[in-house]
Amino acid sequence: MVDAFRKLGIAAVLGTLIFAGVSGCSSLSTDHVDCNAVKLQQQGGRSDAEIASNLGASEADVAKCHGPEHTGNKDSTTAIPTPY
């Protein structure tokens, strides 16, 4: 009976470790690119292909960073009123 509980405990521990390992690996994938890094490299004159190579990402992921900035202010020109 003790051997049965020991085997069950070992199986539970191994199952937990395998599950944790598999789910942990999925969190290591980089589906997103740091758009701040892309912006800085664009300002440095690098192409999307060079940036993708430097960041280890695809050109499509780098292209997602093009466009307007995503800040809390929708219209940055009216964020600070102009004095008259």
N, C-alpha and C positions, 0 to 999 in steps of 0.2 A: 504494500500500500504506500509506503514511504517512497519507494522507487517511482511509483506512478505520479505522485505529487512533485517529485524532483524533476521528472521528465516534462511534466506539464509546465513547471516553473521555468525550466530551461527553454522550452519551446516559446513560452510567452515573452521571455527576455529577447530571444533571437528575433521573434516576429516584430517586437517593438523597435529593435535596432534596425532591422531591414526597412521597416516603414519609415522610421525617422531619416534614414539615409536616402531613401528614394524621394521623400518629400523635401528634404533639405537640398538636394541637387536641383530641383526645379526652381528653387529660389535663387540659385546662382546664375541662372540664365539672364542675359542682359537684353531685354526686349526694348529698352528705351536708351536714348542717347542724351547725355548732358548737353542741353541746348546752349548753356552758357559757354561751355568749351567750344562748341561749334561756332558760336558768334565771335569769340575771341580769335579763333583760327581764320574765320572769314575776314575779319578786320586785318589780319596779318597777310592777306592776299592768297590764301590757299584755296584750291578748288575742292568741290565736294568729294571727288575721288581721293584726294590727298587726306582730307579730314577723315573720311571713312576708314582709310588705311591706318591713320594714326590712332583712331579710337577703337579699332577692331570692330567696326559696325558696317552695315551695308549703306550704299549710297541712298537708298530709299529712306532709311532711318534718319540719315543726315538731312535729307530734303524735307522731312517732317518739321524740322526746326525753322524753316524759312517762314516768313510771314510776320504778322504783328505779334508783339510781345503779349504775354498773358499776365497782366497785372490787375490789380483791383480797380484801377481807374480806367474807365472805358475811353474817356477823352482826356488825354494828358494835357491838352492845351488849356483846359478850364480848371485844372487842379489848383493852380495858383492864380488868383485874380490879379489883373494888371492895375496898378495905381493910376489915377487920373490927376 
